[in-house]
Amino acid sequence: MNDSLIKRMKEEKFSLVSIDLFSGPGGLCTGFKWAGILPLIAVEWTDTTVETYSVSHNAEVLHLSQYATEHGLDKAYLNSFMKESTRTLLIHGDINLVGSEMIVKLLKSRYGIDSKKETVDIVSGGAPCESFSLAGTRTLGDERDDLFSNIVRIARAVKTKAILFENVKGMFSKRDSNGKKGAIFEYICDTFEDPKAEVSYKLASRNQDEILLKACDYGVPQVRERLFLVGIRRDLKDVYFSYPEKKYGPDRQYPYVTVEDAISDLPQVDMGEGGDVITYKGIKKYKTDNQKRFVSIVRGEYDAEGIHSIFPKHLIDNKVASKETVSVHKGPGHVKRKQELLALIPERSTMRDTYQKLEENGELDKYRSLFPNVIYGSRNRRLLWDEPSFTVTSHCLDEMLHPKLNRAITPREAARLQSFPDWYYFAGPYVQFHGDKEQDKYEQIGDAIPPLLANAMACQFVKCLPSHLK
């Protein structure tokens, strides 16, 4: 590890380094950095998501399309990144085209990390979850089922000490091409633990109850379940990873962080109000200790309990964000029909419940034209002030209504429910056709790993892996 990287790590309280694959907008990166883990290399293919990550984390971007062109490989372009640096390098492109040799060379030339002598501590990644999700088509033999193998490939190439794999709960029951239920999960576990591999890993656990974490148990104001597989290199006999303690909830250290704790301090904006950047006046008196802790974290003013949440200097210097403002807090503008529909849905209710109640009372004909032809249970649901939110998904604009105001949530409210800090920059349009390569702000936020959930896992790595700093 070169001297400049060691100096940065000491100054900014980092003790471990990682590689962040399938990085998305940087939810895992944020939680890792709060715990003292610095991602050196990241890989992401979506254009707007790359911009979100690079601006928020001051990452240098290597565009694979500029390296591998129709005229051949541009070695001069690649070599321009092979110089000593302490900045995270974000590789923009298809992970299948990111060679293991390239990663090894970048680690050595940029950061002074020679895999023959030392290595990164963690290679992490959450391969696209669409084929695993219970809500998806779950196609047998989906090629995305094997994207995770890139995590193992790169982990073995750099001889990382640990692997972290994140995905949706649906992976537990995903069938293989022969129709065997749960076969994909077992296949992934067996791949990690392949005893014939030159570099093999031992899973900390395969127990589904242990590896499935609920975000609200770790301070995220959201009931979101994700599985986390952890592999430790087999030759590290004295390294034992244990899953994080559940600190939030009934009879625990803290009560759950509620929607009110998470978003009630934000400036109130009605439908069509707010903007890209608006003034944030803060909060004079916190209603709960939970609210004080959570708001301090997302405002970049918290440094305790393994969470070093400090407002990034580069964002202030580049005038991307400030401590007196909040960004992308813009109330969606709904068409008249949608406005009238939302006005019908009372607090603590949903579109489906409202439809059924009108039907029971014989009033449905009067309002039938306001409702869609198909009433999906996940659409247009009021958030509850006194509970964590339901899962923030990439479709959250269509699913989540403000607890009291007649509008869908703003991107910033969605980001708060995911535990992203207020300084976080989200690129791209507010709304885009779902599935377009240019992801909109809502889709990026909904697809991300909640930073506080990532932080809970990161703190466990910090506990069990030796620091690079003497």
KOLSE-659739 format. One record per residue: x, y, z of N, C-alpha, C in turn. Coordinates in steps of 0.05 Angstrom, whole numbers, plus 5000, padded with zeros to 4 digits. Layout:
<pts>
XYZXYZXYZ/...
</pts>
This chain:
<pts>
501749765000500050005000501850255000/501350434981503150664979502650875002/504651045006504651225028502351425027/501651515003499451715001496751595009/496351335002493851205010493851175040/496051085052496151055081495651315095/496751535084496251805096493351875095/492051825072489151895070487551725090/488251475092486751295110486951395139/489351475147489751575174488151835179/488252015160486952275163483852245164/482752055148479852025146478751785161/480351665178479451455196478651205182/480051125160479550875147481550665157/480650425161482450215170482549975150/480549945132480449725113479849845085/480449675065479849765037478249545023/476749615003474949424990474749474960/473349284946472549314918469549284918/468149474905465249504906464049434878/463249184874462149094848459149124848/457949164824455149224822454449444841/455949664840455849864861453350014863/451750034841449350194842450050484848/448250634860448850914866450650954889/451350734904453350764925452250734954/450050594957448950554984450850395001/451950174990453850015006456350165011/457350304990459750474993459450675016/457150805018456751005039456850875067/455450655070455450525096458250415103/459650315083462450215088464250445097/464050675083465850895090465151005118/462651005125461951095153463250915174/463750655167464950475186467950465185/469150595165472050605163473150425141/471550355121472450185098472350355073/474550375059474850545036474750375010/472650404994472650264968474750384949/476550214939478650314920477650294891/476250084884475250044857472349964859/470750084841467950014839467249954810/465149804805464249744777461249784776/460349934756457449984752457050054722/454849964710454450004682452450214674/450550294692448450474684449550764685/449050914664450251184660449651374683/447051414689446251604710447251514737/447151254742448051144768451051194772/452551164750455451224751455851514759/454351694748454651974754453952024784/451751894793451051924821453351844840/454451614835456651504851459051674850/459851744825462451894822462352174834/460052314831459852574843459652564874/458052374884457652354913460152274927/461852104914464151994927466852084915/466652284898469152394886470752184873/469452004859470851784846471651854817/473951764809474851794782473551584765/472751644740471251454724472851364700/473151094698474350964674472050854657/471750964633469650874615470650644598/469550404602470450174586470050224556/468050364549467550424520469750584507/471150744523473450894513475950724512/476050514528478350344528478150124506/475849984506475449784486473649894464/474849994443473350124421473149944397/471750034377471449874352474149854337/476050024344478650024332480749864348/479849744370481649594387481949714414/483849624430484249714457485949964458/484950164472486450414475488150394501/490550294498492250244521493250504535/493450714518494350964530492151074549/489651034541487451124559487450964585/487750704583487850544608490250614625/492550664612495050734627494750994642/492951164633492551424647491451394675/490251154680489151094706491050924723/493350854711495250684725497350844740/496551084749498351254764497551274793/499451324811498851324839496651514846/494751424861492351584869491151474895/489651644908488151554931485151564926/484251654902481451674896480351404888/477851354895476451124885476251134855/476750904842476450884812473850734806/472050864792469550744785469650664755/469550404750469650294723466850284712/466350434691463650464679463450274655/461950054660461549864638460649594648/460349404630459449134635461548984651/460848884675462748744692463848494679/462448374660463448144646465848214629/466148464622468448554606470748674622/470348674649472448774667474348544674/476648534661478448314666479648304693/480048074704481348044730484148164730/485548124708488348234706488348534707/486248664696486048954697485749044726/484048904741483648974770486248954785/487748734781490248684795492248904788/492448984763494349194755493649464766/491049524767490149784778490749794808/490249574822490849574851493849634856/495549514840498449544844499449814836/498549914812499650164802498450404816/495850404822494550634835494950644865/494850414877494650404907497050254920/498750144904501050004915500349744929/498149614920497249364932497949134913/499948974920500848744905499648494917/497948354902496448124913498347904922/500847914914502747714923503747764951/503348024960504248094987501948175005/500148334995497848415011495448434992/493148485003490748484986488648674998/486448714982484148854993482848675014/481348805031480148655053477448515045/475948655028473248565022472648614992/471448414979470248464953467248424957/465748624951462848624956461248654930/458748564931457148604907454348484911/452448614898449648514897448848504868/449248264856448548234828445548304824/444748404800441948474795440048274805/437948364819436248174833433648104819/433248204794430648164781429947874778/431947704772431247424767430847274794/431747394816431347264842428847364856/427847594849425747724864423147564863/421747564885419047434886417047584869/417647834863415747994847416347974817/418547864810419347844782418247594768/419047554744418147324728419547064737/421947094749423446864759423846654738/424846734715425246554692427346344699/426746094693428745884698431045914679/433445894690435845914673436446204665/435446404678435946684672439046724673/440146854652443046894651444047074674/442247234686443047404708443647244733/442646994734443246834758446246794761/447746804740450546744741452346994742/451147234742452747474744454347484770/453347354791454747364816457547234814/457947054794460546924791462747114786/462047354776464147564773465247654800/463547644820464547724847466647514856/466047264853467847054860470447064844/470147104818472447124799474347344808/473347574813475147804821476147764849/474547654867475447604894477847414894/477747204878479947014877482347134864/481947294844484247424829485847594848/484547744866486047924884486547794911/485547554914485947404940484847554963/482447684959481347834981480847665006/480947795029480547655054477647565058/475747735048472947675053471247755028/469047615025467047675005464347735018/463047945008460348005017458447994992/456447824993454447814971451747884982/450448074970447748164979445748104957/443348034966441147994946438447984960/436447934944433647934955432947664967/430847664984429947424997429047204978/428047294954427147094935429246904925/431746964929433846794921433746524935/432746524960432546274975430846064961/428846144947426945954935427245934904/429146084893429546074864430245794854/428845704834429245434822431345444800/432645224796434545204774433045124749/434545074727433345004701431844734702/432444574723431044314726428544344744/428144584754425744634771426144574800/428544524809429044464837429044724854/427144734873426944974890429345004908/430345254909432545314926435245244915/435345134890437845044879439745274873/438745504865440545724859442045814884/440645834906441945914931444145714938/443545454936445545254943447945264923/447345324898449445344877451345574884/450145804892451846034898453545974923/452345854943453845784968456145584961/455545384945457545184938459745304921/459145504904461145634888463145784906/462045924926463846064945465745874959/464645644966466145454983467545234967/467845264941469045054924471844984935/472144744946474744664958476944624937/476144594911478044544890479244804879/478045034886479045284877481745354890/483445494875486045574885485745754909/483745934908483046104931480246034939/479845914962477245824971476345974995/473645994998472546145020470645975037/470446035062468645895080466446085088/463946015084461746185091461446215121/460846455130460446495159457846355167/455946335149453446195154451846155129/450345925128448345885107445545895119/445345935145442845935159441146175149/438846115137437246325125436246525146/435646435170434746615191436946805200/439446715197441646875206442647075185/442546985160443747155138441647345126/439047315133436947495124436647715144/437347955137437248185155434848375147/433648475168431448665164432548945171/432249125152433549385154432749545179/430149525187429249685210430549595236/431649345237433049255261435749395264/436649545244439249675245439049975240/436750095247436550385246435450505221/434750335201433650435176430550465180/429350685173426450715177424850575156/425350315153424050165131424149865137/421949735132421849445135422749315109/425249265106426449165081428148925088/427748705075429348465080431348415057/433848355065435848285045437648075057/438647885040440447685050443347775045/445047705064447947765062449547515067/450847415046452747195049455547305053/456947195073459647275078461547045076/463647065060465646855058468346965068/469746805084472346875094474446675082/476646785073478646615060479546395079/479646145069479945905086482645905102/484746035091487246025105487446215128/485446395131485346585153484046455177/485446285191484346115212483346275236/484446505240483746665265481646875259/480446875236478447085229475746955230/474047075248471346975251469347205248/467647185229465647385224463047315238/461847495252459247455265457247665255/454847595250452847785240452147985261/451348235252450948455271448548405289/448848515313446648505333444348685325/441948585329439548745324439248945347/439549205341439549405362436949565363/435249545342432849705341430349525341/428349605355425849455357424949415386/422649285390421649245417423649095435/423949195459425749065479428649065471/429449255453432249275446433349555454/435749615446437049865455435550115446/434450105422432850335412430250235400/428150395400425750325386426250355356/424450255339424750285311424650575303/426250645283426150915272423650935254/421851125259419351145245419551335221/417451335205417351515182417451805193/416051855215416052135226418852205235/420252025248423052075256424752155231/424152015209425952035185425452275168/422852365165422352565144420852815154/419952815179418153035187419653305190/422353295193423953545195424453675168/423953525146424353645120422353865114/423154065098421254275091418754155079/416354255087413954145076413454255048/413254075029412754165002410254014992/408454164980406054034969406553944941/404553834928404853744901405953964883/408053904868409254094849411054304862/411254304889412954494902415754374908/417454544919420254454924421954494900/424254344899425954374876428554214878/430354264859432854114859434454174884/434454424893435854504918434154714932/433454664957431954854973433254895000/432555105013433655165040432654975061/434454895078433754715101434354875126/432354935142432755095166433254925191/433154665188433854495211431354455229/431954355253429854285272430554395299/428754545311429354675337429154475360/427254295360426954105382426253835371/427953635376427353365367425153235384/423453085371421252955385422152705400/424152565389425152325402428152315399/429452145416432352105413432951975386/431151795377431551665351431651875329/429852075330429852275309432452435310/433352505334435852655336438252505325/438352245331440552075321440452045291/438051985280437751935252438252195236/437052415244437352665229440352755230/441652715253444452785254446152625235/445452365231446952195212446552295184/443952335176443452405148444352695142/444552865162445553135158448653145158/449952925163452852915163454153045187/452852995211453753115236453952905258/454552655251454652445271457252295270/458352245293460952095294460951935320/459651705320459551535344458551255336/458951065353457750795349458450675322/460850715312461650595286460550745262/459450985266458351135244459751405243/461651435224463151685221461851835197/459551955203457952095182458652385182/460552465165461452735163460952845135/460053085133459453215107461953225090/461953105066464353095049465253365040/467853415044468953675037468853735007/469153524990469253574961466553674951/464353604964461753694955461353994961/462454074984462354364991464154524973/466554424969468554564952467454594923/466154384913465054394885462254514884/461254604907458554724908456354544898/456754284903454654094897452554074918/453354114943451554104966452654294988/450854365006451654535029450154445054/451054535077449854465102447254605107/446554805091444154965095441954895075/442454685058440454625038439754325038/437754255023437053975018436353954988/437153734976436753714947434553514940/433753524915431653354902429253304921/428453514934426053504951423853654936/422753514916420753634898418253464897/416053584905413453434905412653364877/412053114871411253034844408753194836/408653264810406253394799404453194787/402053154799400252954789398153074771/397252914752395053004735392453024751/390453164741388053214756386652964766/386552754749385252504757386652384781/389352394780390952274803390552444828/390352704824389952884848387352814862/385252774846382652704857382652434871/384152244859384351984871385851994898/388052134899389552154924387952294946/386352484938384752624958382652434971/381952214957380052024968381351834989/383951804988385351605005385951735031/384651655053385151775079387851695091/388551825113391051755127390851455136/393051325136393351045145391750845127/391350935102389850755084391250725057/390050575039391250515013389150544991/390050544967388250554944386350314944/387450084949385849834949383649844971/384449924995382549945017380350145011/381150375000379250584993377250484972/378250344952376550224931374550034943/375449854961373749664973371649794991/372350005005370450135023368350285007/369150404985367150544968365250334956/366350104949364649894937362649794958/363549754983361849655005359549855011/360250115008358350325015356550404991/356950264968355350324944355950584931/358450694935359150954924361250924902/361950684894364150644875363550764848/361050744838360450844812361051144809/360751284831361251574831364251644826/366051464834368851514833370451314816/369051124803370350904789372351004768/371751234755373451334733376251424744/376451464770378951554781380951324786/379851084787381550854794382550714768/384950594770385850434747384250184743/384450064720382849824714383649594732/386249574739387149364757388149504783/387049404805387749534831390049364844/392449454841394749314852395049394882/395449184899395649234927398049404935/400149404919402649544925402549834918/400549924903400450194892398950384910/399950634912398550854926397750784954/399850734970399450664998400550895016/398950975035399851185053401951065072/404151215076406051155096404851215123/405751085144404751135171406851275187/406051505200407951665215409351495237/407951325250408851205275410150925271/410750855246412050595240414250635219/416050445216417850455194416250425168/417350515146415850485120415950195110/414250135092414549885078416849915059/417549705044419949695028419949915006/422150065005422550254984423650104960/422150104938422949954914423550154891/424450054869424950224846422350344835/420050244843417450344835416150524857/417850624875416750764899415051004892/415651134869413951364861411051284858/410551044849407750954844406650814869/408250764888407350594911407050754937/408650954942408751084968407451364968/405451394985404251654989405151775015/405452045015406052185040403952115061/404652095087402752025107400352215109/400752475103398652665106398052835081/400052885065399653055041398652885018/397153015000396052864978397952864954/400152724958402152694936403752444942/405252354921407252144925409652264939/411452104949413752204963415752334943/417452504954419552634938421952444937/423752484918426252324918427752344945/427852584956429352614982427952465004/425352455005423952295025424552005021/424551914996425251634991428151575000/429951764994432751735003432951725033/431451885047431451885076430551605086/428351505074427351245083429451015077/431151065058433350875053435850935070/435851155085438051255102440351375087/439851475063441951625049442151895062/444652005064445052275075443952485056/443352715068442152935052444053055032/446653025037448653135018448852964992/447452734991447852554969446652674943/448252664923447452764896446252534880/443852584869442552384851442352494823/443652374804443652464777441152364762/440852444737438752344720436152494724/434152414707431552544709429952464733/427952614740426252534762424552284755/423552284731421952054722422751964694/423151714691423951594665422451334662/422151244637420850984632422450774647/421050614662422350414679423650204661/426150144667427749954651429550084631/429250354627431050494610433850494621/435850494604438650484614439350734630/437850954625438251194641436351184664/437251084687435551054710434851324722/432251354729431551614742432251604772/431751824785432651854813431151644831/428551614827427051424844428051144841/428651064816429550784811432250734824/434050924821436650894834436450864864/434751034876434451034905433250764914/431150684900429750434907431450184904/433350184885434949954879437349924899/437850134914440350144930440149984955/442549914966442749804993442650035013/440850025033440750245053443450275067/444650515066447250555078447450465107/445350505124445550425152445550115155/444249975137444349685137447149595128/448249715107450949655099452949715121/452449935136454250005157454349805180/452049685185451949475206453649235199/453649155173455348945164458249025164/458749275155461449375153462849375180/461349455201462549465228463549195237/462148985228462948715235465548635221/465948725197468448675183470748825197/470249075205472249225219473149085245/471248955258471848815283473548565278/473148425256474448165253476948165235/477248375218479548385200481648575211/484248505210486348685220486548935203/487049165216487349415202490049435187/490049585166492449635150494249835164/493149985183494650195197495950085222/498450155226499950075250499250245274/
</pts>
